[in-house]
Amino acid sequence: MPENGGHRNLAPERDAGPGSKPGSKRGSDALARLRTGELTLDEYLDDRAAHAVEPLEALIGAERAQWVRELLREELRVDPVLVEMVRQVTGHRPGEPPQH
C-alpha cells in the first residue's frame, strides 16, 4: 500500500530527480507538453486521470475503470481542493478558458 494511505498522487513530481517515484516521468512529460501548448489542460487532466486509474483496470474491468476515470475527471473540475491543486501544478484552473 502506498505511503499516503492508499491514495495515489495525481500531481506530477515537480523535481523528477534520482529519488522520484516510478511513473513520475510520464507526469513530468505531460506537464512539459501542457506548458509548451502541445496539450490542452483537458488533455493533460485526461492523461493524469487515465494514469491514476490504469492499475485498477485489471482488478475492476474496463467498464468500471472508465466510470472511475470519468468520476475523477469531474472531481478535478468541481472539487475546490483538487481545482486548487491543479492550479498550483499547471497554473490553470479546470473549466476556465485558457489565457493567451
Residue frames as a rotation matrix with the C-alpha (Angstrom) as fourth column:
MET 1
0.585 0.811 0.000 0.00
0.811 -0.585 0.000 0.00
0.000 0.000 -1.000 0.00
PRO 2
0.045 -0.585 0.810 1.37
0.439 -0.717 -0.542 3.48
0.898 0.379 0.225 -0.85
GLU 3
-0.721 -0.488 -0.493 2.75
0.651 -0.231 -0.723 5.58
0.240 -0.842 0.484 1.97
ASN 4
-0.915 0.344 0.209 -0.03
-0.359 -0.933 -0.034 8.14
0.183 -0.106 0.977 1.62
GLY 5
-0.529 0.737 0.421 -2.82
-0.420 0.204 -0.884 5.94
-0.738 -0.644 0.202 2.98
GLY 6
-0.291 0.401 0.869 -3.66
0.614 0.774 -0.151 4.22
-0.733 0.490 -0.471 -0.29
HIS 7
0.785 0.552 -0.282 -4.25
0.173 -0.632 -0.755 7.39
-0.595 0.544 -0.592 -2.29
ARG 8
0.065 -0.752 0.656 -2.23
0.979 0.177 0.106 7.80
-0.196 0.635 0.747 -5.43
ASN 9
-0.167 -0.231 -0.959 -0.71
0.180 -0.963 0.201 11.21
-0.969 -0.139 0.202 -6.04
LEU 10
0.606 0.482 0.632 -2.23
0.704 0.045 -0.709 12.68
-0.371 0.875 -0.312 -9.20
ALA 11
0.894 -0.314 -0.319 0.11
-0.372 -0.918 -0.139 15.62
-0.249 0.243 -0.937 -9.34
PRO 12
0.686 -0.717 -0.127 3.33
0.347 0.475 -0.809 15.04
0.640 0.511 0.574 -11.21
GLU 13
0.371 -0.667 -0.646 6.56
0.850 -0.037 0.526 15.31
-0.375 -0.744 0.553 -9.30
ARG 14
0.974 -0.033 -0.225 7.91
-0.088 -0.966 -0.242 18.85
-0.209 0.256 -0.944 -9.50
ASP 15
0.165 -0.978 -0.131 11.55
-0.973 -0.183 0.140 17.73
-0.160 0.104 -0.982 -9.27
ALA 16
0.979 0.203 0.038 11.72
-0.191 0.960 -0.204 14.39
-0.078 0.193 0.978 -11.02
GLY 17
0.158 -0.987 -0.018 15.25
-0.964 -0.150 -0.219 13.52
0.213 0.052 -0.976 -9.99
PRO 18
-0.597 -0.526 -0.606 17.04
-0.444 0.846 -0.296 10.36
0.668 0.092 -0.738 -8.96
GLY 19
-0.974 0.207 0.086 14.73
0.021 0.464 -0.885 9.80
-0.224 -0.861 -0.457 -5.96
SER 20
-0.421 0.878 -0.228 11.50
-0.903 -0.429 0.016 10.32
-0.084 0.212 0.974 -7.85
LYS 21
-0.096 0.523 0.847 8.77
-0.319 0.790 -0.523 7.68
-0.943 -0.321 0.091 -7.83
PRO 22
-0.838 -0.101 0.536 8.20
0.413 0.523 0.745 5.35
-0.356 0.846 -0.396 -10.78
GLY 23
-0.003 0.882 0.471 5.73
1.000 -0.001 0.009 6.88
0.008 0.471 -0.882 -13.24
SER 24
0.339 0.135 -0.931 6.60
0.403 -0.915 0.014 10.46
-0.850 -0.380 -0.365 -12.37
LYS 25
-0.758 -0.646 -0.090 8.46
0.164 -0.322 0.932 10.89
-0.631 0.692 0.350 -15.69
ARG 26
-0.483 0.665 0.570 5.18
0.843 0.175 0.509 10.40
0.238 0.726 -0.645 -17.57
GLY 27
0.532 0.700 -0.476 3.59
0.816 -0.575 0.065 13.13
-0.228 -0.423 -0.877 -15.44
SER 28
-0.020 -0.641 -0.767 6.56
0.190 -0.756 0.627 15.41
-0.982 -0.133 0.137 -15.95
ASP 29
-0.869 -0.277 0.410 6.47
0.420 0.025 0.907 14.82
-0.262 0.960 0.095 -19.70
ALA 30
-0.047 0.937 0.346 2.74
0.956 -0.058 0.288 15.55
0.290 0.344 -0.893 -19.83
LEU 31
0.542 0.208 -0.814 3.21
0.582 -0.792 0.185 18.70
-0.606 -0.574 -0.551 -17.76
ALA 32
-0.498 -0.785 -0.368 6.00
0.155 -0.499 0.853 19.87
-0.853 0.368 0.370 -20.07
ARG 33
-0.746 0.286 0.601 3.73
0.653 0.142 0.744 19.24
0.127 0.948 -0.293 -23.07
LEU 34
0.392 0.892 -0.226 0.97
0.920 -0.388 0.062 21.25
-0.033 -0.232 -0.972 -21.37
ARG 35
0.286 -0.344 -0.895 3.34
0.348 -0.833 0.431 24.15
-0.893 -0.434 -0.118 -20.72
THR 36
-0.787 -0.609 -0.101 4.50
0.104 -0.291 0.951 24.23
-0.609 0.738 0.292 -24.33
GLY 37
-0.196 0.813 -0.549 0.91
-0.802 -0.455 -0.388 24.17
-0.565 0.364 0.740 -25.60
GLU 38
-0.820 -0.144 -0.554 1.19
-0.474 0.713 0.516 20.69
0.320 0.686 -0.653 -27.09
LEU 39
-0.562 0.688 -0.460 -1.58
0.746 0.662 0.078 19.53
0.358 -0.299 -0.885 -24.72
THR 40
-0.063 0.627 0.777 -4.65
-0.297 -0.755 0.585 21.42
0.953 -0.194 0.234 -23.55
LEU 41
-0.587 -0.078 0.806 -5.50
-0.808 -0.009 -0.590 21.40
0.053 -0.997 -0.058 -19.85
ASP 42
0.493 0.839 0.231 -8.33
-0.828 0.534 -0.172 18.94
-0.268 -0.107 0.958 -20.56
GLU 43
0.636 -0.326 -0.700 -5.96
-0.282 0.746 -0.604 16.61
0.719 0.581 0.382 -22.41
TYR 44
-0.479 -0.852 0.213 -3.46
-0.466 0.041 -0.884 16.86
0.744 -0.523 -0.417 -19.56
LEU 45
-0.345 0.427 0.836 -6.11
-0.902 0.096 -0.421 16.05
-0.260 -0.899 0.352 -16.95
ASP 46
0.755 0.575 -0.316 -7.44
-0.649 0.725 -0.231 13.17
0.096 0.379 0.920 -19.08
ASP 47
0.182 -0.797 -0.576 -3.90
-0.242 0.531 -0.812 11.76
0.953 0.287 -0.096 -19.19
ARG 48
-0.689 -0.466 0.555 -3.42
-0.608 -0.045 -0.793 12.13
0.395 -0.883 -0.252 -15.44
ALA 49
0.124 0.817 0.563 -6.81
-0.929 0.295 -0.223 10.51
-0.349 -0.495 0.796 -14.68
ALA 50
0.770 0.122 -0.627 -6.07
-0.451 0.799 -0.398 7.63
0.452 0.589 0.670 -17.07
HIS 51
-0.223 -0.945 -0.239 -2.65
-0.289 0.299 -0.909 7.13
0.931 -0.133 -0.340 -15.46
ALA 52
-0.566 0.045 0.823 -4.17
-0.823 -0.084 -0.561 7.12
0.044 -0.995 0.085 -11.96
VAL 53
0.384 0.850 0.360 -6.83
-0.818 0.494 -0.294 4.54
-0.427 -0.181 0.886 -12.87
GLU 54
0.165 -0.370 -0.914 -4.63
-0.820 0.464 -0.335 2.33
0.548 0.805 -0.227 -15.07
PRO 55
-0.830 -0.558 -0.005 -3.53
-0.467 0.699 -0.541 -0.03
0.306 -0.447 -0.841 -12.26
LEU 56
-0.476 0.725 0.498 -7.17
-0.522 0.222 -0.823 -0.64
-0.707 -0.652 0.273 -11.29
GLU 57
-0.007 0.579 -0.816 -8.39
-1.000 0.010 0.016 -1.71
0.017 0.816 0.578 -14.71
ALA 58
-0.549 -0.249 -0.798 -7.23
-0.356 0.933 -0.047 -5.33
0.756 0.259 -0.601 -14.36
LEU 59
-0.986 0.138 -0.097 -8.97
0.144 0.393 -0.908 -5.53
-0.087 -0.909 -0.407 -10.99
ILE 60
-0.418 0.875 -0.244 -12.27
-0.048 -0.290 -0.956 -3.85
-0.907 -0.387 0.163 -11.77
GLY 61
-0.021 0.379 0.925 -12.64
0.887 0.434 -0.157 -4.24
-0.461 0.818 -0.345 -15.53
ALA 62
-0.776 -0.386 0.499 -12.63
0.616 -0.633 0.468 -1.75
0.135 0.671 0.729 -18.37
GLU 63
0.022 0.881 0.474 -16.21
0.523 -0.414 0.745 -0.53
0.852 0.231 -0.470 -17.91
ARG 64
0.770 0.238 -0.593 -15.77
0.638 -0.265 0.722 0.30
0.014 -0.934 -0.356 -14.22
ALA 65
-0.238 -0.928 -0.288 -12.34
0.837 -0.346 0.423 1.79
-0.492 -0.140 0.859 -14.87
GLN 66
-0.575 0.110 0.811 -13.90
0.578 -0.647 0.498 4.11
0.579 0.755 0.308 -17.45
TRP 67
0.548 0.835 0.048 -16.52
0.486 -0.365 0.794 5.13
0.680 -0.412 -0.606 -14.88
VAL 68
0.501 -0.448 -0.740 -13.80
0.759 -0.183 0.625 5.85
-0.416 -0.875 0.248 -12.29
ARG 69
-0.601 -0.733 0.320 -11.83
0.792 -0.491 0.363 7.92
-0.109 0.471 0.875 -14.86
GLU 70
-0.213 0.617 0.758 -14.95
0.456 -0.623 0.635 9.96
0.864 0.481 -0.149 -15.67
LEU 71
0.771 0.487 -0.410 -15.72
0.557 -0.206 0.805 10.44
0.308 -0.849 -0.430 -11.98
LEU 72
0.082 -0.846 -0.526 -12.14
0.852 -0.215 0.478 11.52
-0.517 -0.487 0.704 -11.27
ARG 73
-0.667 -0.311 0.677 -12.20
0.681 -0.623 0.385 13.99
0.302 0.718 0.627 -14.19
GLU 74
0.292 0.846 0.446 -15.44
0.403 -0.532 0.745 15.51
0.867 -0.038 -0.497 -12.90
GLU 75
0.746 -0.065 -0.663 -13.96
0.652 -0.129 0.747 15.84
-0.134 -0.989 -0.054 -9.41
LEU 76
-0.362 -0.932 -0.034 -10.87
0.876 -0.352 0.329 17.53
-0.318 0.090 0.944 -10.87
ARG 77
-0.497 0.263 0.827 -13.27
0.498 -0.694 0.520 20.06
0.711 0.670 0.214 -12.39
VAL 78
0.305 0.836 0.456 -15.52
0.027 -0.486 0.874 20.75
0.952 -0.254 -0.171 -9.38
ASP 79
0.644 -0.082 -0.761 -13.79
0.746 0.286 0.601 19.83
0.169 -0.955 0.245 -6.10
PRO 80
0.946 -0.219 0.239 -12.26
-0.228 -0.974 0.009 23.04
0.231 -0.063 -0.971 -4.69
VAL 81
0.493 -0.811 0.314 -9.24
-0.324 0.164 0.932 21.25
-0.807 -0.561 -0.182 -3.21
LEU 82
0.131 -0.427 0.895 -8.49
0.725 0.657 0.207 19.42
-0.677 0.621 0.396 -6.44
VAL 83
0.803 0.183 0.567 -9.10
0.541 -0.623 -0.565 22.56
0.250 0.760 -0.600 -8.52
GLU 84
0.847 -0.526 0.076 -6.54
-0.504 -0.750 0.428 24.39
-0.168 -0.401 -0.901 -6.38
MET 85
0.243 -0.777 0.581 -4.08
0.051 0.608 0.792 21.51
-0.969 -0.163 0.187 -6.70
VAL 86
0.371 -0.046 0.928 -4.45
0.904 0.244 -0.350 21.59
-0.211 0.969 0.132 -10.48
ARG 87
0.954 0.010 0.299 -3.94
0.098 -0.955 -0.278 25.37
0.283 0.295 -0.913 -10.45
GLN 88
0.648 -0.752 0.122 -0.77
-0.469 -0.268 0.842 25.07
-0.601 -0.602 -0.526 -8.37
VAL 89
0.056 -0.639 0.767 0.71
0.375 0.725 0.577 22.42
-0.925 0.255 0.280 -10.65
THR 90
-0.041 0.012 0.999 -0.39
0.986 0.162 0.039 23.78
-0.161 0.987 -0.019 -14.02
GLY 91
-0.902 -0.220 -0.372 -1.11
0.204 -0.975 0.083 27.47
-0.381 -0.001 0.925 -13.46
HIS 92
-0.679 0.725 -0.111 -4.64
-0.432 -0.273 0.860 26.93
0.593 0.632 0.499 -14.81
ARG 93
-0.573 0.608 0.550 -7.99
-0.491 0.283 -0.824 26.19
-0.656 -0.742 0.136 -13.21
PRO 94
-0.847 0.346 0.404 -10.16
0.516 0.718 0.466 23.48
-0.129 0.603 -0.787 -14.77
GLY 95
0.120 0.989 0.082 -13.19
0.955 -0.093 -0.281 24.97
-0.270 0.112 -0.956 -16.50
GLU 96
0.379 -0.054 -0.924 -11.57
-0.022 -0.999 0.049 28.35
-0.925 0.002 -0.380 -17.14
PRO 97
0.981 -0.082 0.174 -10.76
0.178 0.036 -0.983 29.35
0.074 0.996 0.050 -20.70
PRO 98
0.213 -0.975 -0.063 -7.00
0.963 0.198 0.185 29.26
-0.168 -0.101 0.981 -21.41
GLN 99
0.773 -0.045 -0.633 -5.23
0.019 -0.995 0.093 32.58
-0.634 -0.084 -0.769 -21.17
HIS 100
0.582 -0.545 0.604 -3.09
0.800 0.252 -0.544 33.57
0.145 0.800 0.583 -24.11
